[in-house]
Each structure stands twice: as structure tokens, then as C-alpha cells.
Amino acid sequence: MWSCRRRNDEGEDCAVMGLKFKVHMDGMDELKKAFSKACTKAEHTVAEEVLSDTAPFVPALTKSLTNRSHVEGNYVVYPGPYARYLYHGKVLVDPKINAAGFLTDEGWKSRYGSKKIETDRNLVFNKSVHPQAQAYWFEASKAQNLGKWKRAAENVAKENFKK
């Protein structure tokens, strides 16, 4: 503690008192690291659950997209432009020929290098493999599973923060 004297606005002497203290923050860096590690594990766990819980909503004839989908860190990856095409659920056409492609002796083909544009026509998904298959499959899964994902994140974060 210390004190000093100074004059107030009326010119009178008055004492000014103050406290001096020190806060020891030892261990805060370790706490931050532990918290970050717990959150990273929780994010990864939720991504794994999202991938698993969302699979029934992903369009599938051969399960190629489902089988190639994976988790990287805390991201769910549905690879390639094919996934984006299915996700938005709209027919894409080559504007030069006004069609998605053309039939050859070798099957359906597209012009090399063509940049397709989205139409207002919806894709029609075969539901024999995944009866809940639809465009915007993450949103459908989220509507059904968000509470579960939040609980999983909380549980994993708590478990790993205690370690």
C-alpha cells in the first residue's frame, strides 16, 4: 500500500490511496493447450459422427461417393465435382448443346472442357440403396442429429479436458 497527497478541485489537500498487487498466471499456457486439444478431439469426433449419420441421406447407386467420403481433421470431405453436383440436386447442362451430354457407342459423354450450367430441373434420386437420399443431405441429417452431435462434442471435450 502506498499513499500520497494531492490537491482536489477546491485546493484542499487529500490523501490518495491505492493497492498494488500481482496476479500469478502460472499454468495458463498449459490450460490453453489442454483446452485446445480437448476441443480438437471433440471436433474430430463430431465430424466422424456427421459422416456416419449423414450416409443414409447421400444419394447412392454404387455407394461410390459414400465409400470415398472421409474425415480430415474436423472436416467431412465428399470428393470431387460429382459430390457438389449431387449435393445441389440440379440437372447441369452444357449451354452450347443444351444437354447434359450425348450418347455414343461407348455410353454417355460430355464435351471435353465444357462448363455446365445449373438448370431449374431437380435431379431424381434412386432410393433403392439409401431410401432417404436427397439433395442437401447434410441439412437433412443435421435436422435429425444436431442434438446428438452437440452431446457428443460436450462429452468428448469434457473427457479429454480432464486428462
Helices and strands as residue ranges (DSSP letters): E 2-7, E 13-18, H 28-54, G 55-57, H 64-68, E 70-72, E 75-77, H 80-88, E 90-93, E 102-104, E 107-109, E 117-122, H 137-162
